[in-house]
Amino acid sequence: MSGDVAAVRAVIVPKLAAALGVGEDLVTDDLELATLGLSSLEVLELVYDAEDELDIVIDEDSLDDVTTVGELMVALSTDSR
């Protein structure tokens, strides 16, 4: 089942906010993933959590060009198979 951005946001934003120790309102689409202090492993864990909760499978190669939180959510909602 392919998710939509709202469903992905409902999964990713709370987990990302918790990982960063900030409120969900501070997790905006324009945040650069590279500046958040999360390792690539931590970002992949967020992706795997989204896959599990939304019953989707993401082609990890589709994440290569993702640089912001918003791009990550769009990729997760459109690149599922």
PyMOL Python script that loads the backbone (N, CA, C, O; Angstrom):
from pymol import cmd

cmd.read_pdbstr("""\
ATOM      1  N   MET A   1       0.843  -1.172   0.000  1.00  0.00           N
ATOM      2  CA  MET A   1       0.000   0.000   0.000  1.00  0.00           C
ATOM      3  C   MET A   1       0.886   1.232   0.000  1.00  0.00           C
ATOM      4  O   MET A   1       1.798   1.338   0.820  1.00  0.00           O
ATOM      5  N   SER A   2       0.637   2.148  -0.892  1.00  0.00           N
ATOM      6  CA  SER A   2       1.389   3.395  -0.951  1.00  0.00           C
ATOM      7  C   SER A   2       0.783   4.379   0.036  1.00  0.00           C
ATOM      8  O   SER A   2      -0.437   4.530   0.094  1.00  0.00           O
ATOM      9  N   GLY A   3       1.632   5.051   0.816  1.00  0.00           N
ATOM     10  CA  GLY A   3       1.143   6.014   1.779  1.00  0.00           C
ATOM     11  C   GLY A   3       0.976   7.379   1.155  1.00  0.00           C
ATOM     12  O   GLY A   3       1.329   7.587  -0.006  1.00  0.00           O
ATOM     13  N   ASP A   4       0.440   8.311   1.922  1.00  0.00           N
ATOM     14  CA  ASP A   4       0.396   9.688   1.463  1.00  0.00           C
ATOM     15  C   ASP A   4       1.240  10.522   2.422  1.00  0.00           C
ATOM     16  O   ASP A   4       1.644  10.046   3.484  1.00  0.00           O
ATOM     17  N   VAL A   5       1.498  11.756   2.041  1.00  0.00           N
ATOM     18  CA  VAL A   5       2.399  12.601   2.828  1.00  0.00           C
ATOM     19  C   VAL A   5       1.870  12.797   4.248  1.00  0.00           C
ATOM     20  O   VAL A   5       2.654  12.781   5.197  1.00  0.00           O
ATOM     21  N   ALA A   6       0.564  12.981   4.414  1.00  0.00           N
ATOM     22  CA  ALA A   6      -0.005  13.192   5.748  1.00  0.00           C
ATOM     23  C   ALA A   6       0.223  11.972   6.644  1.00  0.00           C
ATOM     24  O   ALA A   6       0.546  12.114   7.823  1.00  0.00           O
ATOM     25  N   ALA A   7       0.053  10.778   6.080  1.00  0.00           N
ATOM     26  CA  ALA A   7       0.272   9.559   6.861  1.00  0.00           C
ATOM     27  C   ALA A   7       1.740   9.417   7.235  1.00  0.00           C
ATOM     28  O   ALA A   7       2.067   9.045   8.362  1.00  0.00           O
ATOM     29  N   VAL A   8       2.623   9.715   6.287  1.00  0.00           N
ATOM     30  CA  VAL A   8       4.065   9.645   6.556  1.00  0.00           C
ATOM     31  C   VAL A   8       4.445  10.672   7.612  1.00  0.00           C
ATOM     32  O   VAL A   8       5.210  10.378   8.530  1.00  0.00           O
ATOM     33  N   ARG A   9       3.905  11.880   7.474  1.00  0.00           N
ATOM     34  CA  ARG A   9       4.193  12.947   8.449  1.00  0.00           C
ATOM     35  C   ARG A   9       3.782  12.520   9.861  1.00  0.00           C
ATOM     36  O   ARG A   9       4.497  12.791  10.826  1.00  0.00           O
ATOM     37  N   ALA A  10       2.633  11.855   9.980  1.00  0.00           N
ATOM     38  CA  ALA A  10       2.136  11.421  11.287  1.00  0.00           C
ATOM     39  C   ALA A  10       3.075  10.422  11.950  1.00  0.00           C
ATOM     40  O   ALA A  10       3.098  10.308  13.175  1.00  0.00           O
ATOM     41  N   VAL A  11       3.849   9.700  11.147  1.00  0.00           N
ATOM     42  CA  VAL A  11       4.812   8.733  11.684  1.00  0.00           C
ATOM     43  C   VAL A  11       6.174   9.386  11.915  1.00  0.00           C
ATOM     44  O   VAL A  11       6.776   9.221  12.975  1.00  0.00           O
ATOM     45  N   ILE A  12       6.653  10.125  10.922  1.00  0.00           N
ATOM     46  CA  ILE A  12       8.020  10.642  10.949  1.00  0.00           C
ATOM     47  C   ILE A  12       8.203  11.808  11.918  1.00  0.00           C
ATOM     48  O   ILE A  12       9.172  11.827  12.677  1.00  0.00           O
ATOM     49  N   VAL A  13       7.295  12.772  11.906  1.00  0.00           N
ATOM     50  CA  VAL A  13       7.491  13.984  12.710  1.00  0.00           C
ATOM     51  C   VAL A  13       7.614  13.678  14.207  1.00  0.00           C
ATOM     52  O   VAL A  13       8.551  14.172  14.834  1.00  0.00           O
ATOM     53  N   PRO A  14       6.723  12.892  14.809  1.00  0.00           N
ATOM     54  CA  PRO A  14       6.891  12.606  16.240  1.00  0.00           C
ATOM     55  C   PRO A  14       8.212  11.885  16.551  1.00  0.00           C
ATOM     56  O   PRO A  14       8.864  12.188  17.549  1.00  0.00           O
ATOM     57  N   LYS A  15       8.599  10.943  15.703  1.00  0.00           N
ATOM     58  CA  LYS A  15       9.843  10.203  15.940  1.00  0.00           C
ATOM     59  C   LYS A  15      11.063  11.107  15.767  1.00  0.00           C
ATOM     60  O   LYS A  15      12.020  11.023  16.536  1.00  0.00           O
ATOM     61  N   LEU A  16      11.023  11.958  14.765  1.00  0.00           N
ATOM     62  CA  LEU A  16      12.124  12.877  14.532  1.00  0.00           C
ATOM     63  C   LEU A  16      12.223  13.901  15.654  1.00  0.00           C
ATOM     64  O   LEU A  16      13.319  14.218  16.115  1.00  0.00           O
ATOM     65  N   ALA A  17      11.089  14.414  16.090  1.00  0.00           N
ATOM     66  CA  ALA A  17      11.070  15.374  17.200  1.00  0.00           C
ATOM     67  C   ALA A  17      11.647  14.735  18.472  1.00  0.00           C
ATOM     68  O   ALA A  17      12.428  15.360  19.189  1.00  0.00           O
ATOM     69  N   ALA A  18      11.255  13.495  18.738  1.00  0.00           N
ATOM     70  CA  ALA A  18      11.770  12.802  19.924  1.00  0.00           C
ATOM     71  C   ALA A  18      13.275  12.579  19.813  1.00  0.00           C
ATOM     72  O   ALA A  18      14.001  12.761  20.790  1.00  0.00           O
ATOM     73  N   ALA A  19      13.747  12.186  18.629  1.00  0.00           N
ATOM     74  CA  ALA A  19      15.178  11.951  18.429  1.00  0.00           C
ATOM     75  C   ALA A  19      15.984  13.232  18.609  1.00  0.00           C
ATOM     76  O   ALA A  19      17.123  13.196  19.073  1.00  0.00           O
ATOM     77  N   LEU A  20      15.387  14.368  18.239  1.00  0.00           N
ATOM     78  CA  LEU A  20      16.074  15.653  18.339  1.00  0.00           C
ATOM     79  C   LEU A  20      15.850  16.337  19.679  1.00  0.00           C
ATOM     80  O   LEU A  20      16.551  17.289  20.019  1.00  0.00           O
ATOM     81  N   GLY A  21      14.870  15.851  20.441  1.00  0.00           N
ATOM     82  CA  GLY A  21      14.558  16.462  21.727  1.00  0.00           C
ATOM     83  C   GLY A  21      13.889  17.821  21.579  1.00  0.00           C
ATOM     84  O   GLY A  21      14.118  18.724  22.385  1.00  0.00           O
ATOM     85  N   VAL A  22      13.059  17.965  20.542  1.00  0.00           N
ATOM     86  CA  VAL A  22      12.356  19.229  20.302  1.00  0.00           C
ATOM     87  C   VAL A  22      10.861  18.957  20.133  1.00  0.00           C
ATOM     88  O   VAL A  22      10.435  17.809  20.008  1.00  0.00           O
ATOM     89  N   GLY A  23      10.088  20.018  20.133  1.00  0.00           N
ATOM     90  CA  GLY A  23       8.663  19.891  19.894  1.00  0.00           C
ATOM     91  C   GLY A  23       8.388  19.590  18.428  1.00  0.00           C
ATOM     92  O   GLY A  23       9.164  19.963  17.548  1.00  0.00           O
ATOM     93  N   GLU A  24       7.284  18.920  18.181  1.00  0.00           N
ATOM     94  CA  GLU A  24       6.925  18.557  16.806  1.00  0.00           C
ATOM     95  C   GLU A  24       6.759  19.779  15.915  1.00  0.00           C
ATOM     96  O   GLU A  24       6.999  19.699  14.710  1.00  0.00           O
ATOM     97  N   ASP A  25       6.353  20.907  16.486  1.00  0.00           N
ATOM     98  CA  ASP A  25       6.162  22.118  15.685  1.00  0.00           C
ATOM     99  C   ASP A  25       7.471  22.664  15.123  1.00  0.00           C
ATOM    100  O   ASP A  25       7.458  23.471  14.194  1.00  0.00           O
ATOM    101  N   LEU A  26       8.599  22.229  15.681  1.00  0.00           N
ATOM    102  CA  LEU A  26       9.904  22.679  15.190  1.00  0.00           C
ATOM    103  C   LEU A  26      10.451  21.793  14.071  1.00  0.00           C
ATOM    104  O   LEU A  26      11.468  22.122  13.460  1.00  0.00           O
ATOM    105  N   VAL A  27       9.784  20.679  13.804  1.00  0.00           N
ATOM    106  CA  VAL A  27      10.207  19.789  12.718  1.00  0.00           C
ATOM    107  C   VAL A  27       9.474  20.244  11.456  1.00  0.00           C
ATOM    108  O   VAL A  27       8.329  19.867  11.209  1.00  0.00           O
ATOM    109  N   THR A  28      10.164  21.058  10.671  1.00  0.00           N
ATOM    110  CA  THR A  28       9.563  21.632   9.471  1.00  0.00           C
ATOM    111  C   THR A  28      10.139  20.981   8.225  1.00  0.00           C
ATOM    112  O   THR A  28      11.211  20.375   8.255  1.00  0.00           O
ATOM    113  N   ASP A  29       9.407  21.121   7.136  1.00  0.00           N
ATOM    114  CA  ASP A  29       9.804  20.486   5.883  1.00  0.00           C
ATOM    115  C   ASP A  29      11.151  20.965   5.361  1.00  0.00           C
ATOM    116  O   ASP A  29      11.839  20.223   4.661  1.00  0.00           O
ATOM    117  N   ASP A  30      11.535  22.187   5.690  1.00  0.00           N
ATOM    118  CA  ASP A  30      12.769  22.736   5.135  1.00  0.00           C
ATOM    119  C   ASP A  30      14.016  22.415   5.962  1.00  0.00           C
ATOM    120  O   ASP A  30      15.115  22.838   5.602  1.00  0.00           O
ATOM    121  N   LEU A  31      13.864  21.681   7.054  1.00  0.00           N
ATOM    122  CA  LEU A  31      15.030  21.291   7.844  1.00  0.00           C
ATOM    123  C   LEU A  31      15.943  20.379   7.033  1.00  0.00           C
ATOM    124  O   LEU A  31      15.496  19.389   6.453  1.00  0.00           O
ATOM    125  N   GLU A  32      17.227  20.726   7.002  1.00  0.00           N
ATOM    126  CA  GLU A  32      18.219  19.914   6.301  1.00  0.00           C
ATOM    127  C   GLU A  32      18.587  18.725   7.178  1.00  0.00           C
ATOM    128  O   GLU A  32      18.986  18.899   8.330  1.00  0.00           O
ATOM    129  N   LEU A  33      18.454  17.526   6.639  1.00  0.00           N
ATOM    130  CA  LEU A  33      18.781  16.318   7.409  1.00  0.00           C
ATOM    131  C   LEU A  33      20.229  16.319   7.871  1.00  0.00           C
ATOM    132  O   LEU A  33      20.527  15.860   8.974  1.00  0.00           O
ATOM    133  N   ALA A  34      21.132  16.829   7.043  1.00  0.00           N
ATOM    134  CA  ALA A  34      22.557  16.817   7.369  1.00  0.00           C
ATOM    135  C   ALA A  34      22.880  17.690   8.578  1.00  0.00           C
ATOM    136  O   ALA A  34      23.884  17.457   9.250  1.00  0.00           O
ATOM    137  N   THR A  35      22.053  18.682   8.863  1.00  0.00           N
ATOM    138  CA  THR A  35      22.347  19.595   9.970  1.00  0.00           C
ATOM    139  C   THR A  35      21.648  19.204  11.269  1.00  0.00           C
ATOM    140  O   THR A  35      21.793  19.895  12.278  1.00  0.00           O
ATOM    141  N   LEU A  36      20.905  18.125  11.259  1.00  0.00           N
ATOM    142  CA  LEU A  36      20.132  17.744  12.440  1.00  0.00           C
ATOM    143  C   LEU A  36      20.937  16.964  13.467  1.00  0.00           C
ATOM    144  O   LEU A  36      20.472  16.749  14.586  1.00  0.00           O
ATOM    145  N   GLY A  37      22.132  16.541  13.100  1.00  0.00           N
ATOM    146  CA  GLY A  37      22.957  15.790  14.029  1.00  0.00           C
ATOM    147  C   GLY A  37      22.586  14.324  14.127  1.00  0.00           C
ATOM    148  O   GLY A  37      23.029  13.629  15.042  1.00  0.00           O
ATOM    149  N   LEU A  38      21.768  13.844  13.183  1.00  0.00           N
ATOM    150  CA  LEU A  38      21.400  12.432  13.155  1.00  0.00           C
ATOM    151  C   LEU A  38      22.343  11.690  12.221  1.00  0.00           C
ATOM    152  O   LEU A  38      22.704  12.194  11.157  1.00  0.00           O
ATOM    153  N   SER A  39      22.728  10.518  12.617  1.00  0.00           N
ATOM    154  CA  SER A  39      23.559   9.703  11.738  1.00  0.00           C
ATOM    155  C   SER A  39      22.705   9.134  10.616  1.00  0.00           C
ATOM    156  O   SER A  39      21.477   9.116  10.702  1.00  0.00           O
ATOM    157  N   SER A  40      23.360   8.675   9.573  1.00  0.00           N
ATOM    158  CA  SER A  40      22.611   8.059   8.476  1.00  0.00           C
ATOM    159  C   SER A  40      21.869   6.828   8.973  1.00  0.00           C
ATOM    160  O   SER A  40      20.793   6.509   8.467  1.00  0.00           O
ATOM    161  N   LEU A  41      22.426   6.134   9.955  1.00  0.00           N
ATOM    162  CA  LEU A  41      21.752   4.971  10.538  1.00  0.00           C
ATOM    163  C   LEU A  41      20.463   5.397  11.238  1.00  0.00           C
ATOM    164  O   LEU A  41      19.440   4.720  11.126  1.00  0.00           O
ATOM    165  N   GLU A  42      20.510   6.511  11.954  1.00  0.00           N
ATOM    166  CA  GLU A  42      19.305   6.990  12.637  1.00  0.00           C
ATOM    167  C   GLU A  42      18.218   7.386  11.627  1.00  0.00           C
ATOM    168  O   GLU A  42      17.034   7.142  11.857  1.00  0.00           O
ATOM    169  N   VAL A  43      18.624   7.994  10.517  1.00  0.00           N
ATOM    170  CA  VAL A  43      17.654   8.350   9.474  1.00  0.00           C
ATOM    171  C   VAL A  43      17.050   7.087   8.880  1.00  0.00           C
ATOM    172  O   VAL A  43      15.843   7.023   8.651  1.00  0.00           O
ATOM    173  N   LEU A  44      17.887   6.076   8.629  1.00  0.00           N
ATOM    174  CA  LEU A  44      17.374   4.815   8.094  1.00  0.00           C
ATOM    175  C   LEU A  44      16.427   4.138   9.075  1.00  0.00           C
ATOM    176  O   LEU A  44      15.449   3.516   8.660  1.00  0.00           O
ATOM    177  N   GLU A  45      16.702   4.250  10.369  1.00  0.00           N
ATOM    178  CA  GLU A  45      15.792   3.691  11.365  1.00  0.00           C
ATOM    179  C   GLU A  45      14.426   4.361  11.286  1.00  0.00           C
ATOM    180  O   GLU A  45      13.401   3.700  11.455  1.00  0.00           O
ATOM    181  N   LEU A  46      14.403   5.676  11.028  1.00  0.00           N
ATOM    182  CA  LEU A  46      13.132   6.380  10.834  1.00  0.00           C
ATOM    183  C   LEU A  46      12.403   5.834   9.611  1.00  0.00           C
ATOM    184  O   LEU A  46      11.188   5.640   9.637  1.00  0.00           O
ATOM    185  N   VAL A  47      13.155   5.588   8.543  1.00  0.00           N
ATOM    186  CA  VAL A  47      12.577   5.035   7.322  1.00  0.00           C
ATOM    187  C   VAL A  47      12.007   3.649   7.591  1.00  0.00           C
ATOM    188  O   VAL A  47      10.896   3.339   7.162  1.00  0.00           O
ATOM    189  N   TYR A  48      12.763   2.816   8.301  1.00  0.00           N
ATOM    190  CA  TYR A  48      12.291   1.459   8.602  1.00  0.00           C
ATOM    191  C   TYR A  48      11.044   1.493   9.482  1.00  0.00           C
ATOM    192  O   TYR A  48      10.128   0.693   9.293  1.00  0.00           O
ATOM    193  N   ASP A  49      11.008   2.423  10.448  1.00  0.00           N
ATOM    194  CA  ASP A  49       9.815   2.575  11.286  1.00  0.00           C
ATOM    195  C   ASP A  49       8.604   2.944  10.436  1.00  0.00           C
ATOM    196  O   ASP A  49       7.514   2.405  10.624  1.00  0.00           O
ATOM    197  N   ALA A  50       8.808   3.875   9.491  1.00  0.00           N
ATOM    198  CA  ALA A  50       7.713   4.279   8.611  1.00  0.00           C
ATOM    199  C   ALA A  50       7.251   3.104   7.761  1.00  0.00           C
ATOM    200  O   ALA A  50       6.052   2.915   7.558  1.00  0.00           O
ATOM    201  N   GLU A  51       8.199   2.315   7.265  1.00  0.00           N
ATOM    202  CA  GLU A  51       7.839   1.132   6.474  1.00  0.00           C
ATOM    203  C   GLU A  51       6.958   0.192   7.287  1.00  0.00           C
ATOM    204  O   GLU A  51       5.930  -0.283   6.806  1.00  0.00           O
ATOM    205  N   ASP A  52       7.369  -0.069   8.522  1.00  0.00           N
ATOM    206  CA  ASP A  52       6.616  -0.981   9.381  1.00  0.00           C
ATOM    207  C   ASP A  52       5.224  -0.441   9.703  1.00  0.00           C
ATOM    208  O   ASP A  52       4.230  -1.158   9.589  1.00  0.00           O
ATOM    209  N   GLU A  53       5.163   0.818  10.102  1.00  0.00           N
ATOM    210  CA  GLU A  53       3.885   1.385  10.540  1.00  0.00           C
ATOM    211  C   GLU A  53       2.916   1.638   9.392  1.00  0.00           C
ATOM    212  O   GLU A  53       1.700   1.586   9.580  1.00  0.00           O
ATOM    213  N   LEU A  54       3.456   1.914   8.194  1.00  0.00           N
ATOM    214  CA  LEU A  54       2.588   2.227   7.056  1.00  0.00           C
ATOM    215  C   LEU A  54       2.437   1.058   6.093  1.00  0.00           C
ATOM    216  O   LEU A  54       1.743   1.167   5.082  1.00  0.00           O
ATOM    217  N   ASP A  55       3.086  -0.058   6.406  1.00  0.00           N
ATOM    218  CA  ASP A  55       3.041  -1.253   5.570  1.00  0.00           C
ATOM    219  C   ASP A  55       3.467  -0.936   4.132  1.00  0.00           C
ATOM    220  O   ASP A  55       2.769  -1.255   3.170  1.00  0.00           O
ATOM    221  N   ILE A  56       4.641  -0.294   4.018  1.00  0.00           N
ATOM    222  CA  ILE A  56       5.215   0.045   2.720  1.00  0.00           C
ATOM    223  C   ILE A  56       6.645  -0.468   2.667  1.00  0.00           C
ATOM    224  O   ILE A  56       7.221  -0.822   3.696  1.00  0.00           O
ATOM    225  N   VAL A  57       7.214  -0.507   1.473  1.00  0.00           N
ATOM    226  CA  VAL A  57       8.617  -0.855   1.289  1.00  0.00           C
ATOM    227  C   VAL A  57       9.233   0.231   0.419  1.00  0.00           C
ATOM    228  O   VAL A  57       8.711   0.543  -0.651  1.00  0.00           O
ATOM    229  N   ILE A  58      10.330   0.801   0.870  1.00  0.00           N
ATOM    230  CA  ILE A  58      10.979   1.900   0.173  1.00  0.00           C
ATOM    231  C   ILE A  58      12.243   1.394  -0.507  1.00  0.00           C
ATOM    232  O   ILE A  58      13.022   0.648   0.087  1.00  0.00           O
ATOM    233  N   ASP A  59      12.439   1.801  -1.743  1.00  0.00           N
ATOM    234  CA  ASP A  59      13.687   1.546  -2.441  1.00  0.00           C
ATOM    235  C   ASP A  59      14.706   2.538  -1.885  1.00  0.00           C
ATOM    236  O   ASP A  59      14.605   3.737  -2.142  1.00  0.00           O
ATOM    237  N   GLU A  60      15.681   2.048  -1.131  1.00  0.00           N
ATOM    238  CA  GLU A  60      16.632   2.936  -0.462  1.00  0.00           C
ATOM    239  C   GLU A  60      17.397   3.815  -1.442  1.00  0.00           C
ATOM    240  O   GLU A  60      17.847   4.897  -1.066  1.00  0.00           O
ATOM    241  N   ASP A  61      17.555   3.382  -2.684  1.00  0.00           N
ATOM    242  CA  ASP A  61      18.229   4.211  -3.681  1.00  0.00           C
ATOM    243  C   ASP A  61      17.454   5.498  -3.950  1.00  0.00           C
ATOM    244  O   ASP A  61      18.041   6.507  -4.340  1.00  0.00           O
ATOM    245  N   SER A  62      16.142   5.466  -3.745  1.00  0.00           N
ATOM    246  CA  SER A  62      15.333   6.654  -3.980  1.00  0.00           C
ATOM    247  C   SER A  62      15.586   7.727  -2.922  1.00  0.00           C
ATOM    248  O   SER A  62      15.154   8.868  -3.080  1.00  0.00           O
ATOM    249  N   LEU A  63      16.276   7.370  -1.856  1.00  0.00           N
ATOM    250  CA  LEU A  63      16.565   8.319  -0.784  1.00  0.00           C
ATOM    251  C   LEU A  63      17.899   9.028  -0.977  1.00  0.00           C
ATOM    252  O   LEU A  63      18.239   9.920  -0.200  1.00  0.00           O
ATOM    253  N   ASP A  64      18.659   8.647  -2.000  1.00  0.00           N
ATOM    254  CA  ASP A  64      19.999   9.199  -2.207  1.00  0.00           C
ATOM    255  C   ASP A  64      20.014  10.715  -2.356  1.00  0.00           C
ATOM    256  O   ASP A  64      20.940  11.367  -1.873  1.00  0.00           O
ATOM    257  N   ASP A  65      19.018  11.284  -3.007  1.00  0.00           N
ATOM    258  CA  ASP A  65      18.997  12.724  -3.266  1.00  0.00           C
ATOM    259  C   ASP A  65      18.170  13.510  -2.255  1.00  0.00           C
ATOM    260  O   ASP A  65      17.978  14.716  -2.414  1.00  0.00           O
ATOM    261  N   VAL A  66      17.687  12.847  -1.233  1.00  0.00           N
ATOM    262  CA  VAL A  66      16.864  13.501  -0.219  1.00  0.00           C
ATOM    263  C   VAL A  66      17.767  14.295   0.725  1.00  0.00           C
ATOM    264  O   VAL A  66      18.719  13.757   1.289  1.00  0.00           O
ATOM    265  N   THR A  67      17.454  15.588   0.888  1.00  0.00           N
ATOM    266  CA  THR A  67      18.277  16.424   1.766  1.00  0.00           C
ATOM    267  C   THR A  67      17.489  17.093   2.889  1.00  0.00           C
ATOM    268  O   THR A  67      18.079  17.538   3.874  1.00  0.00           O
ATOM    269  N   THR A  68      16.161  17.170   2.754  1.00  0.00           N
ATOM    270  CA  THR A  68      15.362  17.838   3.780  1.00  0.00           C
ATOM    271  C   THR A  68      14.300  16.891   4.339  1.00  0.00           C
ATOM    272  O   THR A  68      14.013  15.837   3.771  1.00  0.00           O
ATOM    273  N   VAL A  69      13.737  17.295   5.453  1.00  0.00           N
ATOM    274  CA  VAL A  69      12.659  16.518   6.068  1.00  0.00           C
ATOM    275  C   VAL A  69      11.483  16.404   5.100  1.00  0.00           C
ATOM    276  O   VAL A  69      10.898  15.329   4.963  1.00  0.00           O
ATOM    277  N   GLY A  70      11.136  17.487   4.436  1.00  0.00           N
ATOM    278  CA  GLY A  70      10.021  17.475   3.489  1.00  0.00           C
ATOM    279  C   GLY A  70      10.260  16.518   2.339  1.00  0.00           C
ATOM    280  O   GLY A  70       9.365  15.772   1.939  1.00  0.00           O
ATOM    281  N   GLU A  71      11.498  16.545   1.798  1.00  0.00           N
ATOM    282  CA  GLU A  71      11.832  15.632   0.704  1.00  0.00           C
ATOM    283  C   GLU A  71      11.759  14.180   1.166  1.00  0.00           C
ATOM    284  O   GLU A  71      11.351  13.299   0.408  1.00  0.00           O
ATOM    285  N   LEU A  72      12.160  13.935   2.418  1.00  0.00           N
ATOM    286  CA  LEU A  72      12.084  12.576   2.962  1.00  0.00           C
ATOM    287  C   LEU A  72      10.628  12.118   3.019  1.00  0.00           C
ATOM    288  O   LEU A  72      10.317  10.987   2.646  1.00  0.00           O
ATOM    289  N   MET A  73       9.749  12.981   3.479  1.00  0.00           N
ATOM    290  CA  MET A  73       8.336  12.604   3.581  1.00  0.00           C
ATOM    291  C   MET A  73       7.717  12.358   2.205  1.00  0.00           C
ATOM    292  O   MET A  73       6.936  11.421   2.033  1.00  0.00           O
ATOM    293  N   VAL A  74       8.061  13.191   1.234  1.00  0.00           N
ATOM    294  CA  VAL A  74       7.540  13.003  -0.112  1.00  0.00           C
ATOM    295  C   VAL A  74       8.081  11.691  -0.693  1.00  0.00           C
ATOM    296  O   VAL A  74       7.334  10.930  -1.309  1.00  0.00           O
ATOM    297  N   ALA A  75       9.377  11.426  -0.498  1.00  0.00           N
ATOM    298  CA  ALA A  75       9.974  10.187  -1.010  1.00  0.00           C
ATOM    299  C   ALA A  75       9.309   8.968  -0.393  1.00  0.00           C
ATOM    300  O   ALA A  75       9.032   7.987  -1.083  1.00  0.00           O
ATOM    301  N   LEU A  76       9.053   9.032   0.908  1.00  0.00           N
ATOM    302  CA  LEU A  76       8.413   7.891   1.580  1.00  0.00           C
ATOM    303  C   LEU A  76       6.979   7.702   1.117  1.00  0.00           C
ATOM    304  O   LEU A  76       6.472   6.581   1.118  1.00  0.00           O
ATOM    305  N   SER A  77       6.325   8.774   0.725  1.00  0.00           N
ATOM    306  CA  SER A  77       4.927   8.642   0.324  1.00  0.00           C
ATOM    307  C   SER A  77       4.773   8.266  -1.145  1.00  0.00           C
ATOM    308  O   SER A  77       3.725   7.752  -1.538  1.00  0.00           O
ATOM    309  N   THR A  78       5.798   8.512  -1.969  1.00  0.00           N
ATOM    310  CA  THR A  78       5.652   8.251  -3.394  1.00  0.00           C
ATOM    311  C   THR A  78       6.519   7.113  -3.929  1.00  0.00           C
ATOM    312  O   THR A  78       6.223   6.555  -4.986  1.00  0.00           O
ATOM    313  N   ASP A  79       7.577   6.766  -3.216  1.00  0.00           N
ATOM    314  CA  ASP A  79       8.503   5.769  -3.724  1.00  0.00           C
ATOM    315  C   ASP A  79       8.320   4.391  -3.121  1.00  0.00           C
ATOM    316  O   ASP A  79       9.225   3.559  -3.179  1.00  0.00           O
ATOM    317  N   SER A  80       7.158   4.145  -2.543  1.00  0.00           N
ATOM    318  CA  SER A  80       6.919   2.829  -1.966  1.00  0.00           C
ATOM    319  C   SER A  80       6.545   1.844  -3.057  1.00  0.00           C
ATOM    320  O   SER A  80       6.001   2.211  -4.098  1.00  0.00           O
ATOM    321  N   ARG A  81       6.853   0.584  -2.790  1.00  0.00           N
ATOM    322  CA  ARG A  81       6.499  -0.456  -3.754  1.00  0.00           C
ATOM    323  C   ARG A  81       5.819  -1.592  -3.043  1.00  0.00           C
ATOM    324  O   ARG A  81       5.438  -2.576  -3.676  1.00  0.00           O
TER     325      ARG A  81
END
""", "prot")
cmd.dss("prot")
cmd.show_as("cartoon", "prot")
cmd.util.cbc("prot")
cmd.orient("prot")
